[in-house]
Amino acid sequence: MSRRQYAAPRRTGAGEPDDTGCTVLHVDMDAFYASASLIDRPDLRGKPVVIGGGGNRSVVLSATYEARRFGVTSAMPMGKARRLCPQAIVIEPDFTRYSQISDAIMATFHAVTDIVEPLSLDEAFLDIAGAQRRLGRPARIAQWVRDTVADEQGITCSVGVASTKFVAKLASSLAKPDGMIVVPQTEVLGFLHQLPVGALWGVGERTEEALTRLGLRTVADIAHTPVETLRRGLGDVAGAHLHALAWGRDERTVVRETREKSIGSDETFSHDIDDPVVIHRELLRLSDRTAARVRAAGMMGRTVTIKVRFADFTTITRSRTLRDPTDVSRDIYATARSLFDALGLQRARIRLVGVRMEGLVEGEGAAIQATLDEPEHGWRDADKAVDRASARFGAGAVRPAALVRDRSDAPRSPAAAAAQARADVSRAVRKPRPAGRPERPPHPAGGGDDLPT
């Protein structure tokens, strides 16, 4: 659906909306990452706040509605966001906190029904057909969800109540922020046909331009256009899809929760980097972050994948499948660094790097091959201790020495930063220890500034 916000259409019925048969809820948190970031910063409420990295080449993860009034949107380059809203307050994201809040929200959903289909950390479909006898009518259930999330998490959400997933999701977007829209089955067409074509799920700028060339400006126009005309103008699949949506047809059902297929992090540099030592340090940070998120999800992964994007935006990936699944920061970093070094890039200028864990399995019961010389308390125990410290004192409270910087340092040139990074990483590289001397585990930590997939 287009990112633009449209006004909710007028109801075609009279009296209270009849929610009979409206057994699908779409619940979407309002500016989730921004709202969650302000829970501990109530002094910033009502101000334009942007969540994302501080560099101009970072992207906006989320923004408060006060910042959105200036045109700031998610996925916008941070430099553009600052130009649009110079007074914006930029806050670094805290994905550990976001994940904790998301878990609590999903628990609220599961208290209503076991048929929950998460779309991301902050939104999900709920099939409440089996919950009505216990909890009441759909509108009442939806209001209970809104009240519970607000009371327990201190953030707001918007809910669409309808008989299909498509209409429910559309209704929740039109209800934002902090609202609820019920679309009775008998009023679906009246609801849809008043909307502009850009409101339809899947209509982006190019598709909207194509529809405009055909003289189609509202959903009603699409509905009353022969499907063959739409097929010729938009293609077979898109034409038939939009025609079905325009008549409110959506056969999809709510699918129970599925596990994430991969977890990862990436970082866009403030300037192109050609020093492998700086890249190594970034891979260490991303590996640390990814491992923490894998552990937080109760998972382990077998495949480590790195992504490298060059200055000309050419992007390559490389991966390696390990013998045993792991959630250990040290193992993930060692593999990621080996994959990068094997590229032999010869000082190529790099814009972005990323680390991802794939082939995820449940952490409990995962088969892990022990080694004969493995100490009683090893790297996995160290990682778990760091997770506990991060949960108590905040993400990044404990981290590898190579990632610790003096916050009082003045900004440095790229050359100076590279020299410092080289010194940091050289201190962090471990030399072979004498036989019989036990290893000292490092202190990796979690945190992050990108979305889970």
Disulfide bonds with the S-S distance in Angstrom:
none
